[in-house]
Amino acid sequence: MDRRTFLSYLGTGAAALAAASAGLGTLEGKASAMSPTADHLFGYGTNKVSGFFEPIEASKEDALVLPAGYKYDVVAAFDDIINPAGDKFGQNSDYNAYFPIEGSNTRGLLVNNHEATNIFALGPVKDGKLTQQQVNNDLYYQGMSVIEVFQDGTGTWKMDVTSKHARRINGFSQFELTGPAKGIKALKGASKVQGTFANCSGGVTLWNTAMSCEENFSETAEAAGLEQTHYGWVVEIDPFDGSFLRKHTALGRFNHENTAMGLAKDGRVVVYMGDDKKDACVYKFVSSGKYVPERGRANSDLLAEGTLYVANLKSGKWIAMTYDAVSKALSDEKFKVPSGVDGKKEDVIKKFKSQGDVVTYCHEAAMILGGMPTDRPEDIEISPFDNTVFICHTNNDSHGNVHGHITRIFEKDNDLGGTEFDFEIFVAGGRQSGFSSPDNLAFDSNGNLWVVTDISSSSHNKGVYQSFMNNGLFVIPTAGPSKGVAMQFASGPVESELTGPFFTPDERTLFLSVQHPGEETDDLNKPSSLWPHRPGDTKPRCGVVAISGFKLG
């Protein structure tokens, strides 16, 4: 291990050093016949997009800074009209997923998540309480947008506002519930629920639908007077069919970041998920039934029945989160309410009466069963090259892990459906690596990780975060001589984070969201950012850009 790699493990604990010395990181990033994943690049056999740029330096500019030879087009920004009905693009763009129309790399539907609202959508909030109009705006501008995008003859990416597919999915949309929590008492007997909001990252299914994850939902639900248990789920939509709207309760209810879907060796569907908060867990769901490609979207039913697992990194085991297991733990005379679970033993026992309760109160059940709390597990992706699983642990200042790290899981026998694993700290954030607080991930066809960062806006250019300046996008090889070395590809505007990196199938275009520029603004007359600097604009507009200029050889 060279000095730089060794230093990357310091500060992340003895377990990291042990994993590194065990030599776990030996798998090479070569295309293989491993179990397929839902990664949109797998199987395309395209060219290599990284290694063709000169890394940029960290920046404090109120600009989206890219390497020489690259450009970006603002495809859609907050409040833009997206369709003939006059629907408007939401706020705080996050995850992106591109769905080609008739196989095209230059025209398709782009699914975009909207995570939250702020002063630029709501205006000032008096005495901490939203007016009814502000509540309506809060529900409207969160959720998701489906827009049609295309590249014109000059190479410029644009939004087609005449699209028949373009629409908003938000806090007013109606969703069908699936799985064990459907109709249970904890959900007030609901089989259908109103709305989705706090939509963070997501994923693409093997049957070509989009998954969206409800993360920090509590404040919006409370302000709108909506039932808390109706939110915190994984949402599934079909970009080409506006009538298909589901929330899958079997995948658990918590502060979801994203989903990463793959197949077990026996053909069952596997979905990895992280709970984005301090001292929270990593989960995976394994379906009871097997994936049948010919069934198309009907495979969605597989997400209604299966086993939800929580990871214990110390034992290297996936713990099945079944009602029987929770009931057995609670009936033990020696049971003590673990840290992270509120209430007395009697209260906890009353809370869990069915599998529906287990998935509804997922974090509590995980703690009861021995799930291991970790440092804000955000985006998870399955490598389409060697079936290892990469997890962004963004940070946890409560434990001194202020810069975060990326964990790599090695499932036993390379079987995503297995119940045992090993792991390593693939790379740690900090001065030695040049980035801090990793958040979203994407693979290119060369096996490189594209990583965006999530340093809180209030911490930008302060204290130990000074050297990183604004949040950025980095490329990190997962194999070869530069394995684990971060190269900065982009820097975001003031007080923004870059989110949702997603390539077109030919890898000639990278979609990327610019989220909450000017987030610390408290006076609308003095915004701290004006990105994207539209003529005459007096406020910043978060949005999604299309980056081009990749030299494919």
N, C-alpha and C positions, 0 to 999 in steps of 0.2 A: 504494500500500500504506500503510495507516495505521500509526501508531507501535506499537500493540499487536500487530498482525499481524507487523510487522517484528521486534519483540522476540521473538516466538514462534519465529523462525528462528535467533536467536543461540544459539550453543553447540551447534548440530547440524551445523556444517560448511559449507564453501563450496558443496558440491553442493546443499544445501537452498536456499541463497540464489539459486543459479543457476536452480533449478527455479522458485522463486517469481517471479523477475524475468522468466522466460520466459512468464508468464501462462498457465500450464497449467490453473489452476483456474477455467476459464470455463464448464464444463458446468453447467447448471442442474438441480436435483433435481426434474424433472417426470416424471410417469408417461409411459412411452413404449412403442413397439413394439420395443424392443431385444430381443436374444436373451433368452429366459426364464432365470431362475435358480431354484435350489431354495429361495430365500428364501420362507418360508411366507406372507409377507404379499403377495407379488407377485400382482396380478390381483384382489385383494379389493375395491379401490375403497372402502375404509372411511374413517371420519372421522379427523381429525387429533388425536393424543393429546397432543402437546406444546404448550406455550404456555398451558396451563391450570393451571400451578402456580407458586407463589412459591418460587424456589430457596432451599434451606436453607443454613445455615452449616456449616462443618466442625465435627465433634464428637469428644469423647473419651469419651462415655457408653458404658456397657455395654448398649447398646440398638440396635435397628434404628430409626433416626430417619427419618421421612418428612415431606413437606410437609403443611401443614394441609389437611384434607379427604380424606386418604388413610389407608387402614388395611391391615393385613396379617393373614393367618391362617397359622399354622404347619400346613402340610399333612402333612408327615412329617418326623421327626427321627431321629437316630441311635438305633438299637436298637428302634424302634417295630415292632410286628408289622404285616406288610403283606398277609397272605393267610391262608386257613384252614389252610394247612400249617404256619404258625408262622414263616415266613421273616421275617428282620429287615432293616430298612432299614440300608444301609451307612453308612460313615463318610466324612466330608469330601466332602459333596455338591459337585458342580461343574456340568457342562452339564445343561440341561433342554431337552426337546422335547415339545410337547403334540400329541397325535394325537386329533382329535375322534372320538367314537363316533357314528356316523350323522349326521355333520355338526354335532354339538352344540358350542356354545361354553361350555356349563356342565357337560358330562360327557365325559371322554376319558381316554386313557392318557397318563401322564406318564413319559417315559424320563429317568432321572437317573443321572449318572456319579458314581462314588466314587473319588477320586484317591489317597488314602493313608490310613494309620492313624496313631494317636498314642497317648499315654499313657492316654487315656480308653477306648480299646478294648483295648490290650495290657497296661496296667499298666507299672510300672517295668521297664526292661530291665537285667539285671545283667551287668556286664562286656562290654556291647556285643553280647551273643549272645542270640538269642531261644530260648526253650524250644519244644518241639514244639507245645504248646498255643498259644503266641504265634504261631508260624508258621501254624497252622491259622486263628487269628483274623485274622491278616494277610491270608491268602488269601480268607477268607470275607467280610470287611467291605469289601474293595475290589471293583472291577468296576462293575456297573450294577444299578439297580432299575427294574423296570417296575411302576408302581402305577396304580390307577384312582382318579381324582379327580372330585369333583362339587361343585357349588355348591347348597346347600340353599335352602329357601324364605325364609330370613332373610338370604340373601346371603353366608353363610359357606362357605368352601371347606373340604372334608374329604376324607379318604381312605376309600375303600370297601374295607374289609378282607375282604369276602366275594367279591371279584372273582375270576373264573375266569382272568383274564389276568395278575394280579399275580404276579411271580416275581423271583428274584434270578439274575443272571448274574455269575459271579465267578471266582476262581482255580481252581475245581474243574470249571467247565463245559468241554465239549469243542467245539472249533472245527475247521471245515474250512478248509484253506488253498487259495487260488486263485493263479494267476499264476506267473511264472517261477521263484520260489524254492521252489515246492512240490516236495518230494522230493529237493532237492539235498543234496550232501554237507555244506555249511555248516549245514544245518538237521537234520543227522543222518538224512537220508532221510525226514523226516516229511511226511505228507500231511494229518495231523490233529494238533492240539496241545492240551495242557491249559491252560485258563484264560485270563482276561484280567485285568489289574490296572494300577494307575497310570493309570486312565482319566480324562483331563483334560477337554477340551472335545470337540466333535463336530460333527454336521451332519445335515441332512435331505436325502435323495435326491429326485430328480425322480419316483421311483416309490414314495415314501411309506414308506421304511424309515429307520432311524436309523443313523448312523455314529458310532463312538466311537473315541477316539484314545489309544493307549498312550504315555505320556510318560516319566516317570522310573521305569523298570521294573527297573533293574539290582539294587538292593538287595533287593527282594522276591524276584526270581528267584534270586539268590545264596543268600539265607537259606533258601529252600525247596528248594534243590538242583535247580532247573529250568534247562533249556537257554536261555541268554541270547538266542540267535537266534530263539527262538519268540515273542519279545515285541518291542515297538517298532513294531507294525504298525497299520493302520487296520482296525477291526472293523466289521462290518455285521450288524445284527439286524433282525428284523421284530417290532414290538411285539405284533402280533396272532397271531404264530406262533412258539411257543417252540422249534421244531425248526430254525429258520433262523439259523445262527450261522456267520459267515465271517470270515476274515482275508485281506485283499487285498494280496498281496505286490508286485504291480505298482506300487503307490503308494509303495513305498520303506519302509525301516526306519530310523527315527530317533526323536528325542524329539518325537513329534507333539503339537501343540496342538489343532488342529481341522481340519475340512474345509469348503470352500465350493464348492458344485457349480453349474455353469452349462452352457450349450451354446455350442459354436462356431457360426459362421455356417452351416457345412455340416452341422450336426446331430450332430456328435460331442460326447461328454460331456467336460467339463473339470472337474478338481478341483484347487483351490488348497490348499496346506498350508504351515505354518511349522514349523521345527525349534526348539523352545523351549530354547535354551541360548545362552550367549555365543558370539559369532563363528560363528554357524550361518546356514544359507541358507533362502531361500524357494523353494518347488517348485510345479510344476503337472504334472498328468497329463492327457494327451489320449488318449481311447480310439481304437482302430483302427476300430471299428464305430460306427454311428450310432444315436441314441436313437429308439425307436419307441414312442410312448405306449401303443399298444394291447397291447404285450407285457407291460406291468405290471412285476411284480417280476423277470421274466426278463431285464430290462435290466441286472440286477446282473452278468450275465456280461460286460458291456462293461468292467468294472473289472479283468478278468483279462488283458486284452491291449491294449497301447497304448504310448505314449511318455512317459517321465518326463523332465521338464525342470528345470533349475536356473537361477535368475535371476542375471545379472550386471548390477547396476544402473549400473555405469560405462559399459558398452557399450550398455545398453538391449536386451539380447538374452536370449532363452531358449535355453539350451544343451541339446541333446538328450543324455540320459545313456544311451547305447547301449554295448553291449559292444565293438563295433567302434571307437567313439571312444576308450574307455578303453584298449583294446589298442594302438591307434595311438599314444596319448600315452605309454604305458609303453615302447613299442619305440623311441622317439626316443632317440638316444644322448645328447642334451643334457638328458634328463629328470632333474629333481631332486625328491626327495620334498618336497612343499609343507608348510608349517606346518599343523598340524591333522591330519596323517597320521602315525601311529606306524610305526616299523620302517624297515629299510633298503630300498633299491630292490629287491633280490632278494626280500625278504619281501612287498613290495607286489605284485610281479609274480605271485608264487605265489598270492596271495589272490584274484585276479580271473581266473577261467577260463570264466565264462558270464554271461549277463544276470542270472541268479539271484544271482550274487555281487555284481553291480553294485547291485541293489536292496537286498541284505542289508547291504552295507557302503556305504550310500548317502552318508553325509557324506564319507567318504574319496574316493569316486568323484567327488563334486561338487568337492572341492578339486583333484583331479587335472585335471578338465576346465575349471577356471576359474570355478566358482561363486563369488559374492561373499559373504564372511562379513558378517553384519549383527548388530544389537544385540537379540538374543533375539526373533525374530519369533514372536509368539504368534497370537492370533486373526486370521483373514482373513475378510472378507465381501465379496461382490460386490453393488454397489449395483443394486437392481432397477429403478432409475430411469434410469441413464445408463451402466450396464455398466462403470463404473470399479471398481477393486479396492482396498479399504482394508485396511491391514496394521498391527496394533499391534506396534511395536517397543518392548518393555516398558522396557528399560534395558540398560546395559552399563557398570558403573562402571570396568571395565578401560580404557575409552576416555574416561572423563569424562562419559559420557551417563547421568547418574544419574536423570533424570526421564523418559527415553524420548520417543517421538513416534509419530504415526500417519502412515504413508506412504500415498500414493494413486497407484496405477498406472493409466496410460492405455494400453490395448492399441492397437496400430496398427489403424486402420480400425474400432475398437470391436469387434474380433473376438477373443473369448476364446481361440480356437485359434491365434492368430498367434504369431510367434516374435520380434517386436520390440515395444518399448514405451517409453514415457517415464514420468516420475514426478515427484511433488512431495512435500514435507513438508507434509501437510495441516494439522497442528497439532502443536506441541511441548509436552510437559509442562514444568511449572515454576511459579514464583510468578506469572508473567504470565498463565498460563492457569487457575490454580487447582487443577490436578490433577497427579498424578505417577504414572508407571508404568502406562500403559494396558494392559489385558489382554484381556477379552472384548468383543465388539461385537454389536449387533443394530440393525436398521433398523426405524423405524416407517413408516407409510404416508405421512408427510409428508416422508420422505427424511432424517430426523434420525438421527444415530448415538446409540445408548445405550451408554455406555462404562463398564465397571467397572475399578477400579484394583487393583494388586497390589504395594503397598509391603510389603516383607518385615516380618513381625511384629516382628522384633528391631530394626527401624529406626523403628517407629512413635513419633512425637512426640519424635524425637531429631534433632540436627544439622540438615541442610538439609531434613529431612522434617517438621520441627516444625509448620509452618503448615498442613499437609494433614491433620494429626491422624489419625483412623481412616480406613481405606479406604472408598471411596464408589462411588456410581453417578451418572454425569453424562450430560446430554443436550447434544449438539453438533450444531447445524444444518449441513448440507452445502451449503446454498445460501441466497441472500437476504441481507438486511442484517446478520443475526447469524451469518453463516457463520463457523465456527471458534471461536465463543464458547461456552465450557463453562458449563453451569448445573447445580449439584448437586441431585440428586433424592433421594438416600438416603445415609445414613452407617451403616456396620456396627458391630457390637459390638466390644469390646476384643479385639485381636489376631486379628481375622477378616479375610477378604476376601469381597466379594460377587462371585458368579460366575453364569454361565449365564442371563442375561436372555432371556426368551422370552415373546412375547405370544400370547394366544389369537387366533384369526382375526378376531374383532370388536374386538380391542384394548381390551376392557374389563377384562382381567385380565393382569397381568404376573407370570410365575413367576420367582423369583430364589432362588438358593442362598446360604446363609450358611455359609461354609466356615471350619473350624478356629477358632472362638472360643476364647480362652484357650490358644492354641497354645504359648505360652512356659511353661506350667505344668510344674514339675518335681516338685511335691509334691501328691499327690491330695487332701491335707487342706487345701491352700491354692490352689484354682483361681483364676486371674486373671480369669476370666469365669464367669458362671452363666447366660448366655443359653441358651434362651429363658425362663429364670426360671419353670420349672414348680414348683408348690408342692411343697416337700419335697425337691426335687432338690439333689444335692450336687456336680454336675458340669455343665459346658456340653454342649450337644448341637447339633452342626451339623445343618442340615436345609434344607428347601425351603419357601418361603413363597409365598402368592398375594396379590399387592397389588391392591387395587381402589380405586375412587374417581375413575376417569378420567371427566372431563366431556366427552363427545363431542358436538360441535355440528354 
